[in-house]
């Protein structure tokens, strides 16, 4: 149903040992992707001349409401906050970094008053700086994967908890 996370190397000059070795490297790198504020940034891949549709981003995020939280998760069987963002934007053909810190550096800054569907929202929840990310579905509500034991859900920026922890918004445009 979903494309593989790692493509198979089909080069004929690769020995079985080299193929196994490269697979282990990929596995070792992937195993470091744990938690919302992981430290494994990946480059942003933005197709030239495209238009990112904020409504489509928001609808894709809403399509996985109810999916369980899972640390390091990047698929509908379990997401963490940055994994949800990576998944949703990948479905729009846009690659973003896998961790909150990396995602906080993409796009352009958006004020709280100018937020719109598809924008990324950043919060401070477990330490200083951006430690949690969500996707706006309108100016006041967002979809996110909150914490262990919870599911992907909609929250309001008007709630005292999220309003007090909101740091900034980012909009991916190209």
Number of C-alpha atoms within 10 A of each C-alpha: 3 5 6 7 8 9 7 9 10 8 8 6 7 11 10 9 9 11 15 12 12 13 15 12 12 12 12 11 11 13 10 12 20 19 21 28 23 18 15 16 15 13 12 16 12 16 12 7 7 11 12 19 13 21 16 17 23 22 15 17 27 19 13 22 16 16 18 23 25 25 20 24 22 22 18 18 12 20 30 30 30 32 31 30 29 21 22 27 21 14 14 15 14 17 19 27 21 28 28 27 22 20 25 23 13 17 17 12 17 16 10 17 9 10 22 22 21 29 28 26 26 24 22 17 16 11 10 8 15 23 22 29 33 26 29 28 25 17 17 17 18 25 28 28 32 22 18 12 8 13 20 25 17 19 17 16 18 12 11 9 11 16 14 13 16 18 17 18 25 22 19 19 14 11
